[in-house]
Amino acid sequence: QVQLVESGGGLVQPGGSLRLSCATSGFTFSSNAMNWYRQAPGKEREFVAFISNFGSVTNYSDSVKGRFTISRDNAKNTVYLQMHSLKPEDTAMYYCSVKRGPRTYWGQGTQVTVSS
């Protein structure tokens, strides 16, 4: 079955950096685009970044453009989110996701907290 496992979250000071990872299994990773989303307390889940199946196309929300970079390693079935210049408003649970047919699969999330 499809499994997505995020890791790499934590507490970081404003201006700091973190690298999130999402290890996947149960599907042909190189055939699927991947996404990162986030959800802050009391807010709806929002799109963060997209990467096509071979990584040639990426897309970002305006709020993270220029600070975050999505990448993938198809040999490791893993997608990454490198985050720089973190702000308190980046505090959220971060999720990776994949859409296969009519269904979207989600990981359990990894918490990112930006605070001094």
C-alpha positions in Angstrom: 0.0 0.0 0.0 1.0 3.6 -0.5 3.1 5.0 2.4 4.5 8.5 2.9 6.7 9.2 5.9 7.8 12.8 6.5 10.8 13.7 8.7 13.2 16.5 9.4 10.9 19.0 11.2 11.8 20.7 14.4 12.2 24.0 16.2 14.3 26.6 14.4 14.9 30.3 15.0 13.7 32.9 12.5 16.0 33.1 9.6 17.1 29.5 10.0 16.9 26.5 7.7 15.5 23.0 7.7 15.3 20.2 5.2 12.3 18.0 5.2 12.2 14.5 3.7 9.4 12.3 2.6 10.2 8.7 2.1 7.7 6.8 0.0 6.8 3.2 -0.8 4.0 1.2 -2.4 3.9 2.9 -5.8 6.2 3.7 -8.7 7.7 6.9 -7.4 9.3 8.0 -10.6 5.9 8.0 -12.4 4.2 10.4 -10.0 4.4 14.1 -9.3 4.7 15.0 -5.6 3.5 17.9 -3.5 4.2 19.5 -0.1 1.4 21.1 1.8 1.2 22.6 5.3 -1.4 23.3 7.9 -1.1 25.8 10.7 -3.3 25.6 13.8 -6.8 26.9 13.1 -6.1 27.2 9.4 -6.8 25.2 6.3 -4.2 23.0 4.7 -2.4 25.0 2.0 -0.3 24.1 -1.0 3.5 24.8 -0.6 5.3 23.2 -3.5 5.0 20.8 -6.5 7.5 18.7 -8.4 6.9 16.7 -11.6 7.9 13.1 -11.8 11.4 13.6 -13.1 11.9 17.0 -11.4 11.9 19.1 -14.5 8.9 21.2 -13.4 8.5 22.8 -10.0 6.0 25.2 -8.6 5.7 27.1 -5.4 3.2 29.2 -3.4 3.9 32.9 -3.4 4.5 32.8 0.3 7.5 30.5 0.0 8.9 31.3 -3.5 12.6 32.1 -3.3 13.0 30.6 0.1 12.0 27.0 -0.3 13.2 24.4 -2.8 11.5 21.1 -3.6 13.6 18.3 -5.1 13.5 14.5 -5.4 15.7 11.5 -5.6 13.9 8.9 -7.7 16.6 6.3 -6.8 15.7 6.7 -3.1 11.9 7.2 -3.6 12.2 10.4 -1.6 11.1 14.0 -2.0 12.7 16.9 -0.1 11.8 20.4 0.9 14.7 22.6 1.6 13.6 25.7 3.6 15.7 28.8 4.1 15.0 32.2 5.7 12.3 30.7 7.9 9.7 33.0 9.4 7.3 32.5 12.3 4.4 32.3 9.8 6.0 29.2 8.3 5.1 27.4 11.6 2.9 24.5 10.6 2.6 20.7 10.2 4.1 19.9 6.8 2.8 17.0 4.7 3.9 15.4 1.5 1.2 14.0 -0.8 0.8 12.1 -4.0 -2.3 11.9 -6.2 -3.0 8.5 -7.8 -6.2 8.3 -9.8 -9.0 9.8 -7.9 -7.3 9.5 -4.5 -4.7 11.7 -2.8 -2.5 10.1 -0.3 -0.9 11.9 2.7 1.8 11.2 5.2 1.4 11.8 8.9 3.2 15.1 8.8 6.3 16.6 10.4 6.0 19.7 12.7 8.0 22.8 11.9 8.1 25.5 14.5 9.8 28.8 13.8 10.3 30.8 17.0 13.0 32.6 19.0 
